[in-house]
Amino acid sequence: MKTDFKRERAWWEGKAEGEERDLADESINRALRWREIARNLKDVRTIAEIGAATGAFTIPLAKRGYKVT
């Protein structure tokens, strides 16, 4: 089976766009998750994110200077 990477990329990019449009309950949930993440980042330089999906956390962490895998 051959993977159509253009199709896969388009699907994930479309999914990411929707994920970033927070609904009221999702924004509260996301704020709580960020609070927990922030409490555990002291002296951390490299992060291994499991199940990153659309990169809702991976991308912002990388932009903040963390090495995210």
SULMO-V206201 format. One record per helix or strand of 3 or more residues. SS is the DSSP state (helix for helix, strand for strand). FROM is the first residue (numbers start at 1). TO is the last residue. If there is no record, write none. Layout:
BEGIN
ss	from	to
SS	FROM	TO
SS	FROM	TO
END
This chain:
BEGIN
ss	from	to
helix	5	19
helix	24	39
helix	58	63
END
